[in-house]
């Protein structure tokens, strides 16, 4: 097992993504009514916790439209 201190900044961002995905997207209460647009927006917000360089399979225009940030893959870019 590896501690957090041994992880790279990118690895830590993937952990952040996992938490955001579960908390903000997947964890919908049974009494919560959420539209498809709201769900998609929550999905994007979770996805954008990752560095833009890790989203290379997505079209540039789509990343730009949702505000994906460029920048170094470091703690400071969060």
Biopython code that builds the backbone (N, CA, C, O; Angstrom):
import numpy as np
from Bio.PDB.StructureBuilder import StructureBuilder

atoms = [
    (1, "UNK", "N", (0.844, -1.168, 0.000)),
    (1, "UNK", "CA", (0.000, 0.000, 0.000)),
    (1, "UNK", "C", (0.898, 1.242, 0.000)),
    (1, "UNK", "O", (1.935, 1.272, 0.664)),
    (2, "UNK", "N", (0.491, 2.246, -0.741)),
    (2, "UNK", "CA", (1.266, 3.472, -0.884)),
    (2, "UNK", "C", (0.508, 4.614, -0.212)),
    (2, "UNK", "O", (-0.707, 4.731, -0.374)),
    (3, "UNK", "N", (1.213, 5.448, 0.535)),
    (3, "UNK", "CA", (0.589, 6.596, 1.175)),
    (3, "UNK", "C", (0.389, 7.731, 0.193)),
    (3, "UNK", "O", (0.992, 7.747, -0.880)),
    (4, "UNK", "N", (-0.460, 8.685, 0.558)),
    (4, "UNK", "CA", (-0.743, 9.835, -0.303)),
    (4, "UNK", "C", (0.511, 10.612, -0.668)),
    (4, "UNK", "O", (0.623, 11.118, -1.784)),
    (5, "UNK", "N", (1.453, 10.713, 0.259)),
    (5, "UNK", "CA", (2.673, 11.481, 0.003)),
    (5, "UNK", "C", (3.485, 10.890, -1.143)),
    (5, "UNK", "O", (4.241, 11.608, -1.798)),
    (6, "UNK", "N", (3.340, 9.594, -1.394)),
    (6, "UNK", "CA", (4.102, 8.943, -2.454)),
    (6, "UNK", "C", (3.439, 9.069, -3.823)),
    (6, "UNK", "O", (4.031, 8.700, -4.837)),
    (7, "UNK", "N", (2.210, 9.590, -3.856)),
    (7, "UNK", "CA", (1.499, 9.707, -5.129)),
    (7, "UNK", "C", (1.920, 10.967, -5.877)),
    (7, "UNK", "O", (2.282, 11.976, -5.273)),
    (8, "UNK", "N", (1.867, 10.886, -7.190)),
    (8, "UNK", "CA", (2.158, 12.060, -8.015)),
    (8, "UNK", "C", (0.970, 13.021, -7.949)),
    (8, "UNK", "O", (-0.122, 12.622, -7.544)),
    (9, "UNK", "N", (1.168, 14.279, -8.343)),
    (9, "UNK", "CA", (0.040, 15.211, -8.392)),
    (9, "UNK", "C", (-1.113, 14.687, -9.260)),
    (9, "UNK", "O", (-2.281, 14.879, -8.920)),
    (10, "UNK", "N", (-0.791, 14.034, -10.368)),
    (10, "UNK", "CA", (-1.837, 13.478, -11.234)),
    (10, "UNK", "C", (-2.597, 12.377, -10.512)),
    (10, "UNK", "O", (-3.823, 12.309, -10.597)),
    (11, "UNK", "N", (-1.885, 11.522, -9.808)),
    (11, "UNK", "CA", (-2.549, 10.458, -9.057)),
    (11, "UNK", "C", (-3.500, 11.040, -8.013)),
    (11, "UNK", "O", (-4.601, 10.526, -7.814)),
    (12, "UNK", "N", (-3.073, 12.108, -7.353)),
    (12, "UNK", "CA", (-3.936, 12.738, -6.351)),
    (12, "UNK", "C", (-5.166, 13.362, -7.004)),
    (12, "UNK", "O", (-6.248, 13.365, -6.417)),
    (13, "UNK", "N", (-5.003, 13.887, -8.207)),
    (13, "UNK", "CA", (-6.153, 14.453, -8.927)),
    (13, "UNK", "C", (-7.147, 13.360, -9.304)),
    (13, "UNK", "O", (-8.355, 13.597, -9.311)),
    (14, "UNK", "N", (-6.649, 12.166, -9.617)),
    (14, "UNK", "CA", (-7.563, 11.054, -9.882)),
    (14, "UNK", "C", (-8.333, 10.670, -8.626)),
    (14, "UNK", "O", (-9.508, 10.314, -8.715)),
    (15, "UNK", "N", (-7.707, 10.732, -7.471)),
    (15, "UNK", "CA", (-8.427, 10.488, -6.222)),
    (15, "UNK", "C", (-9.480, 11.568, -5.985)),
    (15, "UNK", "O", (-10.584, 11.276, -5.525)),
    (16, "UNK", "N", (-9.134, 12.818, -6.303)),
    (16, "UNK", "CA", (-10.103, 13.915, -6.199)),
    (16, "UNK", "C", (-11.289, 13.678, -7.126)),
    (16, "UNK", "O", (-12.440, 13.906, -6.755)),
    (17, "UNK", "N", (-10.987, 13.212, -8.350)),
    (17, "UNK", "CA", (-12.059, 12.912, -9.302)),
    (17, "UNK", "C", (-12.976, 11.829, -8.752)),
    (17, "UNK", "O", (-14.199, 11.951, -8.823)),
    (18, "UNK", "N", (-12.391, 10.777, -8.207)),
    (18, "UNK", "CA", (-13.191, 9.683, -7.657)),
    (18, "UNK", "C", (-14.137, 10.200, -6.580)),
    (18, "UNK", "O", (-15.318, 9.853, -6.568)),
    (19, "UNK", "N", (-13.626, 11.020, -5.687)),
    (19, "UNK", "CA", (-14.466, 11.577, -4.622)),
    (19, "UNK", "C", (-15.564, 12.468, -5.187)),
    (19, "UNK", "O", (-16.720, 12.361, -4.777)),
    (20, "UNK", "N", (-15.209, 13.358, -6.136)),
    (20, "UNK", "CA", (-16.195, 14.267, -6.727)),
    (20, "UNK", "C", (-17.255, 13.498, -7.502)),
    (20, "UNK", "O", (-18.438, 13.828, -7.427)),
    (21, "UNK", "N", (-16.843, 12.479, -8.242)),
    (21, "UNK", "CA", (-17.794, 11.682, -9.013)),
    (21, "UNK", "C", (-18.798, 11.013, -8.091)),
    (21, "UNK", "O", (-20.004, 11.081, -8.327)),
    (22, "UNK", "N", (-18.310, 10.372, -7.047)),
    (22, "UNK", "CA", (-19.206, 9.666, -6.130)),
    (22, "UNK", "C", (-20.096, 10.637, -5.348)),
    (22, "UNK", "O", (-21.295, 10.400, -5.203)),
    (23, "UNK", "N", (-19.518, 11.714, -4.851)),
    (23, "UNK", "CA", (-20.257, 12.664, -4.013)),
    (23, "UNK", "C", (-21.242, 13.503, -4.825)),
    (23, "UNK", "O", (-22.395, 13.661, -4.425)),
    (24, "UNK", "N", (-20.799, 14.040, -5.959)),
    (24, "UNK", "CA", (-21.594, 15.032, -6.681)),
    (24, "UNK", "C", (-22.423, 14.464, -7.831)),
    (24, "UNK", "O", (-23.409, 15.077, -8.239)),
    (25, "UNK", "N", (-22.042, 13.320, -8.350)),
    (25, "UNK", "CA", (-22.744, 12.779, -9.515)),
    (25, "UNK", "C", (-23.524, 11.515, -9.166)),
    (25, "UNK", "O", (-24.736, 11.458, -9.373)),
    (26, "UNK", "N", (-22.856, 10.527, -8.652)),
    (26, "UNK", "CA", (-23.481, 9.220, -8.446)),
    (26, "UNK", "C", (-24.390, 9.181, -7.221)),
    (26, "UNK", "O", (-25.362, 8.426, -7.203)),
    (27, "UNK", "N", (-24.095, 9.972, -6.211)),
    (27, "UNK", "CA", (-24.857, 9.913, -4.963)),
    (27, "UNK", "C", (-26.087, 10.808, -5.048)),
    (27, "UNK", "O", (-26.100, 11.917, -4.515)),
    (28, "UNK", "N", (-27.119, 10.312, -5.725)),
    (28, "UNK", "CA", (-28.372, 11.047, -5.844)),
    (28, "UNK", "C", (-29.375, 10.441, -4.863)),
    (28, "UNK", "O", (-29.674, 9.248, -4.914)),
    (29, "UNK", "N", (-29.880, 11.278, -3.979)),
    (29, "UNK", "CA", (-30.857, 10.806, -2.998)),
    (29, "UNK", "C", (-32.128, 10.339, -3.705)),
    (29, "UNK", "O", (-32.436, 10.811, -4.799)),
    (30, "UNK", "N", (-32.852, 9.437, -3.101)),
    (30, "UNK", "CA", (-34.084, 8.924, -3.703)),
    (30, "UNK", "C", (-35.158, 9.999, -3.801)),
    (30, "UNK", "O", (-36.058, 9.897, -4.635)),
    (31, "UNK", "N", (-35.077, 11.033, -2.959)),
    (31, "UNK", "CA", (-36.064, 12.113, -3.013)),
    (31, "UNK", "C", (-35.576, 13.319, -3.820)),
    (31, "UNK", "O", (-36.229, 14.363, -3.836)),
    (32, "UNK", "N", (-34.442, 13.175, -4.482)),
    (32, "UNK", "CA", (-33.858, 14.267, -5.272)),
    (32, "UNK", "C", (-34.267, 14.115, -6.732)),
    (32, "UNK", "O", (-33.990, 13.099, -7.369)),
    (33, "UNK", "N", (-34.921, 15.129, -7.239)),
    (33, "UNK", "CA", (-35.289, 15.142, -8.644)),
    (33, "UNK", "C", (-34.237, 15.962, -9.391)),
    (33, "UNK", "O", (-34.066, 17.154, -9.135)),
    (34, "UNK", "N", (-33.546, 15.314, -10.304)),
    (34, "UNK", "CA", (-32.464, 15.979, -11.029)),
    (34, "UNK", "C", (-32.686, 15.802, -12.527)),
    (34, "UNK", "O", (-32.885, 14.684, -13.002)),
    (35, "UNK", "N", (-32.651, 16.895, -13.264)),
    (35, "UNK", "CA", (-32.827, 16.827, -14.713)),
    (35, "UNK", "C", (-31.582, 16.231, -15.368)),
    (35, "UNK", "O", (-30.515, 16.156, -14.759)),
    (36, "UNK", "N", (-31.740, 15.815, -16.603)),
    (36, "UNK", "CA", (-30.600, 15.295, -17.354)),
    (36, "UNK", "C", (-29.525, 16.361, -17.484)),
    (36, "UNK", "O", (-28.341, 16.067, -17.324)),
    (37, "UNK", "N", (-29.923, 17.596, -17.773)),
    (37, "UNK", "CA", (-28.941, 18.685, -17.893)),
    (37, "UNK", "C", (-28.177, 18.899, -16.588)),
    (37, "UNK", "O", (-26.964, 19.107, -16.604)),
    (38, "UNK", "N", (-28.881, 18.848, -15.464)),
    (38, "UNK", "CA", (-28.217, 19.016, -14.171)),
    (38, "UNK", "C", (-27.255, 17.864, -13.910)),
    (38, "UNK", "O", (-26.160, 18.069, -13.386)),
    (39, "UNK", "N", (-27.662, 16.661, -14.273)),
    (39, "UNK", "CA", (-26.783, 15.497, -14.093)),
    (39, "UNK", "C", (-25.534, 15.618, -14.960)),
    (39, "UNK", "O", (-24.423, 15.343, -14.506)),
    (40, "UNK", "N", (-25.726, 16.030, -16.207)),
    (40, "UNK", "CA", (-24.573, 16.202, -17.095)),
    (40, "UNK", "C", (-23.630, 17.280, -16.574)),
    (40, "UNK", "O", (-22.411, 17.118, -16.635)),
    (41, "UNK", "N", (-24.177, 18.368, -16.068)),
    (41, "UNK", "CA", (-23.337, 19.435, -15.513)),
    (41, "UNK", "C", (-22.545, 18.929, -14.308)),
    (41, "UNK", "O", (-21.364, 19.248, -14.164)),
    (42, "UNK", "N", (-23.178, 18.155, -13.456)),
    (42, "UNK", "CA", (-22.464, 17.576, -12.313)),
    (42, "UNK", "C", (-21.361, 16.632, -12.780)),
    (42, "UNK", "O", (-20.276, 16.594, -12.199)),
    (43, "UNK", "N", (-21.649, 15.875, -13.828)),
    (43, "UNK", "CA", (-20.630, 14.993, -14.385)),
    (43, "UNK", "C", (-19.437, 15.771, -14.908)),
    (43, "UNK", "O", (-18.289, 15.390, -14.681)),
    (44, "UNK", "N", (-19.711, 16.867, -15.610)),
    (44, "UNK", "CA", (-18.625, 17.709, -16.109)),
    (44, "UNK", "C", (-17.812, 18.302, -14.970)),
    (44, "UNK", "O", (-16.583, 18.328, -15.030)),
    (45, "UNK", "N", (-18.486, 18.774, -13.938)),
    (45, "UNK", "CA", (-17.763, 19.360, -12.809)),
    (45, "UNK", "C", (-16.840, 18.334, -12.160)),
    (45, "UNK", "O", (-15.718, 18.660, -11.771)),
    (46, "UNK", "N", (-17.305, 17.112, -12.045)),
    (46, "UNK", "CA", (-16.448, 16.054, -11.493)),
    (46, "UNK", "C", (-15.278, 15.782, -12.435)),
    (46, "UNK", "O", (-14.132, 15.678, -11.998)),
    (47, "UNK", "N", (-15.573, 15.669, -13.728)),
    (47, "UNK", "CA", (-14.539, 15.370, -14.718)),
    (47, "UNK", "C", (-13.466, 16.447, -14.759)),
    (47, "UNK", "O", (-12.287, 16.153, -14.954)),
    (48, "UNK", "N", (-13.878, 17.683, -14.574)),
    (48, "UNK", "CA", (-12.917, 18.793, -14.664)),
    (48, "UNK", "C", (-12.028, 18.921, -13.437)),
    (48, "UNK", "O", (-11.236, 19.859, -13.354)),
    (49, "UNK", "N", (-12.138, 18.011, -12.490)),
    (49, "UNK", "CA", (-11.144, 17.964, -11.415)),
    (49, "UNK", "C", (-9.833, 17.387, -11.942)),
    (49, "UNK", "O", (-8.784, 17.534, -11.315)),
    (50, "UNK", "N", (-9.905, 16.731, -13.098)),
    (50, "UNK", "CA", (-8.699, 16.173, -13.721)),
    (50, "UNK", "C", (-8.014, 17.236, -14.559)),
    (50, "UNK", "O", (-8.672, 18.142, -15.070)),
    (51, "UNK", "N", (-6.706, 17.136, -14.706)),
    (51, "UNK", "CA", (-5.991, 18.067, -15.582)),
    (51, "UNK", "C", (-6.440, 17.877, -17.029)),
    (51, "UNK", "O", (-6.733, 16.760, -17.455)),
    (52, "UNK", "N", (-6.489, 18.961, -17.768)),
    (52, "UNK", "CA", (-6.916, 18.922, -19.169)),
    (52, "UNK", "C", (-6.097, 17.907, -19.974)),
    (52, "UNK", "O", (-6.636, 17.241, -20.859)),
    (53, "UNK", "N", (-4.838, 17.789, -19.681)),
    (53, "UNK", "CA", (-3.980, 16.849, -20.396)),
    (53, "UNK", "C", (-4.409, 15.400, -20.232)),
    (53, "UNK", "O", (-4.065, 14.553, -21.057)),
    (54, "UNK", "N", (-5.157, 15.106, -19.172)),
    (54, "UNK", "CA", (-5.647, 13.749, -18.945)),
    (54, "UNK", "C", (-6.964, 13.487, -19.666)),
    (54, "UNK", "O", (-7.467, 12.364, -19.652)),
    (55, "UNK", "N", (-7.521, 14.516, -20.293)),
    (55, "UNK", "CA", (-8.804, 14.407, -20.985)),
    (55, "UNK", "C", (-8.607, 14.404, -22.493)),
    (55, "UNK", "O", (-9.425, 14.955, -23.231)),
    (56, "UNK", "N", (-7.540, 13.794, -22.944)),
    (56, "UNK", "CA", (-7.133, 13.865, -24.350)),
    (56, "UNK", "C", (-8.090, 13.170, -25.311)),
    (56, "UNK", "O", (-8.017, 13.418, -26.514)),
    (57, "UNK", "N", (-8.977, 12.319, -24.833)),
    (57, "UNK", "CA", (-9.922, 11.627, -25.705)),
    (57, "UNK", "C", (-11.155, 12.488, -26.015)),
    (57, "UNK", "O", (-11.984, 12.110, -26.842)),
    (58, "UNK", "N", (-11.271, 13.632, -25.360)),
    (58, "UNK", "CA", (-12.414, 14.513, -25.582)),
    (58, "UNK", "C", (-12.043, 15.612, -26.568)),
    (58, "UNK", "O", (-10.909, 16.090, -26.560)),
    (59, "UNK", "N", (-12.980, 16.019, -27.416)),
    (59, "UNK", "CA", (-12.690, 17.087, -28.381)),
    (59, "UNK", "C", (-12.356, 18.404, -27.690)),
    (59, "UNK", "O", (-12.947, 18.743, -26.665)),
    (60, "UNK", "N", (-11.418, 19.135, -28.250)),
    (60, "UNK", "CA", (-10.971, 20.411, -27.697)),
    (60, "UNK", "C", (-12.127, 21.381, -27.523)),
    (60, "UNK", "O", (-12.225, 22.049, -26.494)),
    (61, "UNK", "N", (-13.005, 21.468, -28.520)),
    (61, "UNK", "CA", (-14.145, 22.383, -28.441)),
    (61, "UNK", "C", (-15.052, 22.076, -27.261)),
    (61, "UNK", "O", (-15.577, 22.986, -26.619)),
    (62, "UNK", "N", (-15.232, 20.809, -26.982)),
    (62, "UNK", "CA", (-16.066, 20.395, -25.849)),
    (62, "UNK", "C", (-15.396, 20.772, -24.527)),
    (62, "UNK", "O", (-16.058, 21.247, -23.604)),
    (63, "UNK", "N", (-14.102, 20.562, -24.441)),
    (63, "UNK", "CA", (-13.363, 20.951, -23.238)),
    (63, "UNK", "C", (-13.405, 22.458, -23.037)),
    (63, "UNK", "O", (-13.591, 22.935, -21.918)),
    (64, "UNK", "N", (-13.231, 23.209, -24.126)),
    (64, "UNK", "CA", (-13.289, 24.667, -24.041)),
    (64, "UNK", "C", (-14.669, 25.134, -23.580)),
    (64, "UNK", "O", (-14.779, 26.038, -22.752)),
    (65, "UNK", "N", (-15.712, 24.518, -24.116)),
    (65, "UNK", "CA", (-17.081, 24.912, -23.776)),
    (65, "UNK", "C", (-17.404, 24.691, -22.308)),
    (65, "UNK", "O", (-18.242, 25.392, -21.739)),
    (66, "UNK", "N", (-16.744, 23.723, -21.698)),
    (66, "UNK", "CA", (-17.015, 23.417, -20.299)),
    (66, "UNK", "C", (-15.969, 23.978, -19.345)),
    (66, "UNK", "O", (-16.020, 23.723, -18.142)),
    (67, "UNK", "N", (-15.024, 24.739, -19.879)),
    (67, "UNK", "CA", (-14.064, 25.433, -19.025)),
    (67, "UNK", "C", (-12.911, 24.603, -18.523)),
    (67, "UNK", "O", (-12.360, 24.890, -17.460)),
    (68, "UNK", "N", (-12.529, 23.570, -19.271)),
    (68, "UNK", "CA", (-11.365, 22.774, -18.872)),
    (68, "UNK", "C", (-10.138, 23.679, -18.878)),
    (68, "UNK", "O", (-9.912, 24.443, -19.817)),
    (69, "UNK", "N", (-9.357, 23.577, -17.815)),
    (69, "UNK", "CA", (-8.198, 24.455, -17.661)),
    (69, "UNK", "C", (-6.923, 23.795, -18.153)),
    (69, "UNK", "O", (-6.704, 22.598, -17.965)),
    (70, "UNK", "N", (-6.090, 24.603, -18.785)),
    (70, "UNK", "CA", (-4.732, 24.186, -19.114)),
    (70, "UNK", "C", (-3.899, 24.396, -17.864)),
    (70, "UNK", "O", (-4.375, 24.913, -16.854)),
    (71, "UNK", "N", (-2.679, 23.992, -17.954)),
    (71, "UNK", "CA", (-1.790, 24.302, -16.848)),
    (71, "UNK", "C", (-1.035, 23.089, -16.383)),
    (71, "UNK", "O", (-1.328, 21.961, -16.779)),
    (72, "UNK", "N", (-0.062, 23.331, -15.540)),
    (72, "UNK", "CA", (0.758, 22.234, -15.033)),
    (72, "UNK", "C", (-0.076, 21.299, -14.177)),
    (72, "UNK", "O", (-1.084, 21.692, -13.590)),
    (73, "UNK", "N", (0.348, 20.108, -14.122)),
    (73, "UNK", "CA", (-0.340, 19.057, -13.382)),
    (73, "UNK", "C", (0.195, 19.036, -11.951)),
    (73, "UNK", "O", (0.865, 18.089, -11.539)),
    (74, "UNK", "N", (-0.111, 20.087, -11.208)),
    (74, "UNK", "CA", (0.417, 20.219, -9.857)),
    (74, "UNK", "C", (-0.685, 20.578, -8.887)),
    (74, "UNK", "O", (-1.822, 20.837, -9.281)),
    (75, "UNK", "N", (-0.341, 20.590, -7.628)),
    (75, "UNK", "CA", (-1.281, 20.976, -6.587)),
    (75, "UNK", "C", (-1.802, 22.387, -6.811)),
    (75, "UNK", "O", (-2.970, 22.669, -6.543)),
    (76, "UNK", "N", (-0.945, 23.276, -7.301)),
    (76, "UNK", "CA", (-1.322, 24.681, -7.463)),
    (76, "UNK", "C", (-2.394, 24.873, -8.533)),
    (76, "UNK", "O", (-3.080, 25.895, -8.532)),
    (77, "UNK", "N", (-2.553, 23.906, -9.454)),
    (77, "UNK", "CA", (-3.513, 24.076, -10.532)),
    (77, "UNK", "C", (-4.909, 23.625, -10.150)),
    (77, "UNK", "O", (-5.809, 23.667, -10.989)),
    (78, "UNK", "N", (-5.120, 23.200, -8.929)),
    (78, "UNK", "CA", (-6.460, 22.776, -8.478)),
    (78, "UNK", "C", (-7.412, 23.906, -8.358)),
    (78, "UNK", "O", (-8.569, 23.702, -7.991)),
]
sb = StructureBuilder()
sb.init_structure("model")
sb.init_model(0)
sb.init_chain("A")
sb.init_seg("    ")
for serial, (resi, resn, name, xyz) in enumerate(atoms, 1):
    if name == "N":
        sb.init_residue(resn, " ", resi, " ")
    sb.init_atom(name, np.array(xyz, "f"), 0.0, 1.0, " ", f" {name:<3s}", serial, name[0])
structure = sb.get_structure()
